[in-house]
């Protein structure tokens, strides 16, 4: 099976549509087809901050339901799921945009979109192991020794990365550069941390190129390991992108 793995969409539906077309997919009556039988994989964070989070939910739900794609959740997905369950969550850090869209709907529309997302989330694997274990797709990445595990420590890593418990100056969690130490045989594809261009290091690649922050939306074609991008329509916010020492 050949895959096209798409980075963090964050409600950027227009760019998502453009990217699927650039990858060679055809849309027919809400059904997605690729002439070569390729399959989409989503690294999570479908919603928040961007303008069309609910449209992204609805579309990804249909793609997964039709067995045309695989979805793994991100930290923003986890928070939206907890919101839909009625758990106390802080309506901030992008969630407020999705909640505003949701609350503008009629009750029946709310029920439908909530049901779609909860089903999508509840049926999703924590991370996807594909191609006989040679490919792993996890939202914020995965250490070699965590592959196959799904305990609380691994779930935290998959959703948030290798957090230290400290905060950066801008209030975001401080994260270690786990990919720099990775030595595993499985190729790890992840997102979560916005970078200006896809970062390939030690059999891993970060494909969150910050579409919602005005850069671009990126897909990785596998097994080719080629990246395809489309430019963002959002305002560019340079301070949101992380630079790594190996890129200096």
N, C-alpha and C positions, 0 to 999 in steps of 0.2 A: 504493500500500500504506500502511496505517495501522499504527503501531507503539506498543507500550507498553514503555518502557525502564525496567528495574528496577535500582535502586541496589544497593550492596554488601550481599549477603545474610549472609555470614559465619556460615553454619550455622543461621540462624534460620528453620527450615523452617515452623513454625506460622504465623509472620507472612507468609511468602511465600505460603502457601496462602490465607490470609485476603485478601492483597492481590490475588491473581489473581481471586478471587471478587468482590471489590469492583470490579474492573475489568470484570466481566461475563463472565469465562471460566467454562466448565463442564468438569468433570472426569468422564470416562466411561471406566472400565476403563484407567486410567493414560494416557488420551488427552485432550489439552487442545483445546477448541474455543471459538471466540468467534463469536457470531451474526453479527457484522459482518465476520468474516474477518480480524480484527486479528492481529498477530504480536508475540510477546515478543522483547525484546532484553535481554541481560544485560551489565552493565558490568564483570563480573569480580569477583574475591574472593568466590567462592561459599562458601568454607570458612574454618575457623579461628575460635577463640574461642567461637562459639555451640555449642548442644547437639546439633545434628543435621546435621553437615557431610556425612556420607556419604549421607544421605537427599536432601540438596540435589543432590549430584553425580548420584545415580541418576536423579532427576527431571528435572534439566536435560539430562542425556544423552538421555533418552527424548524430551523436547520437541524438541531439536535434530535427533535422528535422524528424527523424524516430520515434519521441516521446518515445525514450528510456532514455531520460535524461532531466534535467532541469539545466539551466545556469543562474547564477546571476553575474553581472559584479563587478570587483574590480577597484582600482585606476589605475593600469597599463592598464587595458582594456579601461578605460575612456580616458586615454592619447593616446593610440593607435588609438582609434576611432577619436579623434580630429586630429591626424596626417593624417589619411586617408581622413578626410574631408577637409584637406588643411589648418587647423587652425595653427597659430604659436605655436609650442611646443618646449621645450628644448629636443634635442635628447641626453639624458643622463639618468643616474640611471637605466640602463638596456634596455631602449628603443632602444639604438644604436645597440644592437645585433639583435633585430627583424627587424629593418630598413635595416641592412646590408643583412640579409637573403632575405628580400623583394626586395631590389634593385638588387640582383643577378639574379632575375627571368626575363624571357622575358615579354614583354608587356602584352601578353594574359594571362600568368600565374599570373601576378600582378593584372590584372583586376579581375580574378576569386577569388583570395585569399582576395582581398580588398572587393569584393562583398559579399563573405561568411561572413567575420567578421562583416561588417556593418549590414548585415541582422540579424546575431546572436545577436549583441549588441542592435540594435533598437527594436527587438522583446522581449528582456529579461525584466523581472520584475526588479525593483530596489532591491528587496529582495523577497524571496519566503516564503509564509505562507502555511504550509502543515499540514496534519493530523488534519483537523478541528480546526486549530489554535494552536494546541499543539506543533508544531515544526516551528521554523523560521530559515531560512538560510540567513545570511547577511554577506557580505564580511568582514567588520571590526567590526561587531556586531550591536546591536540595543538596546537602552533603552526601558524599558517597556512602557513608555508614548509615544514613537515614533511608536509603532506597529500600522499599518494602515495608517500612514501618509507618504507623499512622497514629502513634500516641500523641499526647498533648504537646510534648516538646517539639515533635516533628511538625505538628499542625501549626504551632506558633511560628516555626521557621518558614514553612511553606507560605504562610499568609503575610508575614512581616519581615522576613529576612533574618540575618544573624544579628539581632538587636543586643545592645550592651546594657540596656536599662537606663542609660543616660540620654539627655536631650541635646540636640544641636542648638545653635544660637537662634535659629528661626522656629524652635519648638518642635521640630520633627525628631523622631527617634534616631539616635546614633546607631549606625549599622557597620559591622565589620565587613571587609571585602572577602567574603567566603570563596568567591570564584578564583581568586588569586592563589588559593591553596588547594584547589580541587585537583585530584589526580585519578579520578574514576574513568572507567571505560565507557560508561553510558554518556551520550551527548545530552547535556542539560540545556533546555531552552526555557527562558524565564523573562519576566518583565519587572514591574513594581518600581524600580528606581529609574527615573527618566535620564536618558543619555542622548547626546546630540546625534550620534550615529551608532549603529549596532556594535556592541562590544564583544568581540570574539577573544576568549582567553581560556587556555587549559581545557579544551573540549566542552566549553560552555559558551552560550551567547545570550546577551541581554538585548531583547528587541523592543523594549519600551522606549520609543524615540519621542515621547512627549507630545503626541498629537494635540492633546487638550491644552498644552502650553505653547502651541503655535509652531511646532517644528514639523513633524510628519508622522504618519501612521505606517508601520512597517510589518511586513510578513517575512517569515523565513520559509523557503521552499526546502523540503526534505524528501529524499536524501541528498539533493543537490547542494544544500547549505549555501544557497544564494539568497540575498535579501532583495525585496521589492518594496518600494515606498511610494506614497502619494503625499503631496504637501498639505499641511493643515490650513483650514480657513480661520483658525482662532488667532487672537493676538499673541505675539511672541513674548514669553516671560523668561528671560535668560537665567535668572537666579534659581529657577526650579530644576536646572540640570546639574547632575553631579559629574565632576571630572575625576578621573582616576590617574594614579601616578604613572601607570604604564602607557598613558596617552599623552603625557607631557612632552 
